[in-house]
Amino acid sequence: MHAPRTRVQRRPVHGVLLLDKPLGLSSNQALQKAKWLLRAEKAGHTGTLDPLATGVLPLCFGAATKFSQLHLDADKTYETTVRLGVRTSTADAEGEVIATRPVRCTPGQVVEVLDRFMGPIRQVPPMHSALKKDGKALYEYARDGETVERSPREVVIHELELQDFQLQGDTPFLRLRVQCSKGTYVRTLGEDIGEALGCGGHLVALRRVATGPFDQTQCIDLPALEAMDEPQRQRALRPIEVLLDGHEAVTLDTENAGRFLSGMRRRGSWPDASHVAVFGPTQGEAAPRALLGTAHVKAGELIPGRLLSPIEIQQILETQAQPQS
């Protein structure tokens, strides 16, 4: 018999947790574990990492989920190891070996091939991915042994640095650091580089070291989160506005804040701006400003975008007012 599951009393939790995702868990499994530890009512992540991948996974709780989409567009940085001479069915170490070839390339050829993958490139998304076709994820087709037509997509490789390599011996490899645009499949990149070198290849390690303004030094792992008490876990959350990197800040007085929250445009002397983070007035010298939502400014009008609800704002202010024991 299974032991009865402990029922967790959920509560409103608002903020962003920068998680260092462990090896072997899907992004959703990692999210659910963190959600359970925080007893949060609502949570989501900002783009998936494969179970094989580790590293920076920003998790959004409560009102922060309203802005998670903004972070999906952020550039990402990865460190990866490509095993040369062996192709697999999934382009990573989880798949079956489908071809082996000798590795006969020189260091000069490696540098030349890597240069070819810099800048805008076209990628065919892998069958083992969460991308949907006709409402069904590609990996579901792959599980059923089907291969479906995928259109190439343009992505941008901003940086491709060769950190280490070995072209001789039993396990030839390339260790790369990749800074890329959203939608880049590093597995596909590794496989394509292997093909361009004439020997094939697949990923044996993948770590996301940065996404947008966040990097691995800011992250917390699940064992550390588990070892904390509840107030410490609450303090591990970052404020929602960390997702609004690059937004102009506008602060409204009490009257205008109330009208803005009801969806009304406000007039002022602000310059035009496409990305604005809007705050309410502080409730005292030491008190933080309350985030009201996002907006854009056109011709002196502040036009509301995604808004927090008054209840969410109240809950956030109450949490911030709690003594930090």
Disulfide bonds with the S-S distance in Angstrom:
none
